[in-house]
Structure formats: C-alpha cells, structure tokens
Amino acid sequence: MVFPFRLRAALLIALVACGVGGACRAPARRAAWTEVPVSTDAAAVPADAQRRYTIWLGGARIGTAVEDEAWTTDGVVLRRTETLRFLRGASPVEVETTITITADRALVPVRVSWRERGATTRQVDVVHTEAGWRARDGSLRTELARVPADAVPTELVPLLLRRDGRYEGAVVMPARGFVAGRGRIEPVGAGRLIARLELTAGPRVEATIDLAPDGAPARVVDGEGVIAMRATPAQAAAPFDPVDLIAATSVPLTGVRSRAIVLAGDLALPALPGQDARPGDSGVDVELSPALPGALPPGRARRDRTLDITAVVASVRHRIDPDLGAGITSPRDVELATAGDCTTFALAYAALAARLDIPTRVVTGLRVDGARLVRHRWAVSWTGRAWVAVDAAFGAVPAGGDLIGLAIHDADDAGLIAGEAALTAVHAARWR
C-alpha cells in the first residue's frame, strides 16, 4: 500500500512557467506593490494566453496541465488545471486540480480558489488583504496564519518574472494545503534555469528548466524525475495508457532476504523503533525488527497506553476500507474518511491518538514488498514507557521488520511534504 503520489513538479512548473532568467526580487508589502506604475489604457492590457504541458514519469505519461491568462484593465484571472490519470496497483485514479487566482494590475493577489475533483470533490476559497490570508469558509485558520502577508501563490510567480525578470521571496502553495516557503529562480547557463523552493517545513525542492526560444519553459524536470513538456493542443489531447505509480516509484531490492538492508543514497535515517541504522562501507545498513526500540527522546512517564493504542488501531481499521483508488487524503478531513490508503490510515490513527492524549507522530518511508521497496506511511506513539511503531493499515502494534522509516514528522501538509522529500534520497537497495 503506497500513499498518494503528489507531483511536486506541478508546483515547480507553476513557479517557473513563462519565466525568464535572472536572480530574484519580490516586493515586501502590498503598499510597495501598489507603487508599481499601472496603466489603465486598454491598449496596454497584456494579451490573453494559454499554455499546455504534458506530464511524464519514467518515460510514461501521467497527466496534462493547462494554464489560462485572462486580462482586463482591472487585472488578471489566472487559471491552472492539472489532470492526472494513473493506476495504483490495479486501481485507476483520476484527479483534476484547478487553481484560480485573481490579481490586480500590479499582480497583487486578491483571491485564490483551489478545487480538487477525484473520488470526492473539495474546494477552498481564500482572500488576500493587507492583513494577510483568510479562507472564506473559516477553514485553514492554522495554516493560513503561518503564511506571510506578502507571500505570492506559486502559480502567479511566472507573471512577476515576465514583468520584472527576477523573483525571490515568500511563496504559498494552494495545491499543498497553502504551505508556505521561499522561492528563487536563477540562470545556470544559456536557456537553462534552476528553480528552488525552500519550504517552511524544512525540505528544499528543486527543478531544472530548459527555455524555449520564446522564453517560456520547454521542459521542467524535478528531483523525482517528473518531467513537464510544453505541448501543442494535439499533443495535450492525445490519449495515453495509465502507468502504475506503485511500480514506477518503487525501489528494486536485490540479494537474499535477511534481517538487514543496505540503502545507497544521501541518507540520515531517524532512530525509530523497529529499525537500527548505521553507516556502512557501501551505504546505510538498516537492521529491521519489531523488537528494536529505537532511540527517540522519551516522553513523559505515565501509565502504559499500549491497550489504548491497539484499540485505536482496531477502530481505524473498522471504519476505513483499504482502497488505493480512493484519492488523496487531506489532514483536515481524514476523520471523515471511510476508504483510503496507508496515508489515510496513518493520519486517521494520529488524529484519534491525539484526541486521547497519546503522543504520536507520522513516519514516511518504505515497506518491503517482495523484491522491492514501496512507499509507505505509518506512525510512532509513546506508550508512557516506550515509543512503539504503529502500522494501522496492517493492524500491526508493534510494527516493524518490514518498515524503513526515512522521516518522522507532524500529521499536517507541511509534514507530509517534508516526508516526501526524504524519499528522493534512496537510490538503490539490497539485502545485506
């Protein structure tokens, strides 16, 4: 069971599409933005535009993105629609995400609407004022309180680049629960740029951009090998067979099975229960067993909550049916989920454990699945005496023996992004 594959390339495409080279700059406050000279002459209004991209992974197409700009003398409405279609095992998944941004002629964002249609439909409408960001329905209070007032939606950055030729500053990502960070774009050669997103949660996401003669990106490649290619209308409309993302993102596991695995890559594994990671001659040696206690800092001593943890796992498994086609789970609506993948199980367990005052964090990593390692999520909880691995998707307390934790984090969008970033560090694996 693998958690939803979230395309960071989409965020980076939004950050660099239509951009031209340069170091970066961003105005600090709305007052500074309103000082940008703005013509009210209809003849000075930019022309409407549309761009199309095909999205690829491992040589297989997985989706399409369409960006539309509609200009008036009042400003611009920018709409980006991304449609992803793939398999997760035998389960077909299709997710359409639309982000609509209204900005004034100085390119100050006024409204942002995010809508996702998959197994269910979710929508959030956010307004931006000098005081900051606020959701119209009162949701996302905690997330939006962390977003700087001068943050620019990543989808709007290309227009600032086209106007100013440079950008560096705070950004906010509507497609990822309005997580904030900082964006920077700089040239590294003729027709090539590097875009970097440094997220508040900690990880840095990078992409390489090759420019077409018109200054717009011809190709964008992110750190996971997701590629976005500029496309003609015919290319964007061409049919394609969906690829299995579990297979496409798994790590082959070679050798004869034992209790330890050697991982190759730039890795620093946390000291989680169920594993013992040590530097080796050819990588990181990871011993696996449910009996390994790990070395996380101890919590507060209290009565043993192991039976409570087991009961929470049973409750989650009773409510949620395993379904790889159920779509992406949001940390904000997971308590209502009745079907999902390992992320759904981990987040639902963490939410119930928190309600019962059981200290819990989520783990992103890999699970042994035959001759491969597949992406997986589970949790660790403090029993009052020790930390224990909890894999609600498989009903395991304690879990371990088949799990390799790469990152431990909070059960929110920022934490999930941080966990996903750790997955890119594993290049190869073998049994020791």
Protein Blocks (a to p, Z undefined) as FASTA:
>chain_A
ZZddddfklmmmmmmgopacddddddfbfklmmmpccdfbfklpccdddddddddeehia
fbdcdddddddfkbccddddddddddehjaccdddddddddddfkopafbdcdddddfbc
cdddddddfkbccdfklpaklmmmmpcfkbccfklmmmmmmmnopacdddddfknoopac
ddddddfbehiacdddddfklpacdddddddfkopafbdcdfkopacddddfklmmpccd
dddfklmmpccdedjddfbdcdedjddddddehiacdddfkbccddddfklgbjadcddd
dddfklmmmmmmmmmmmmpccdfknopadfklmmmpcbdcfklmmmmmmmmmmmnopacd
dddddddehjaccddddddddehlaccdddfknopaceehjaccfbdcddbfklmmmmmm
mmmmpmbdcdZZ
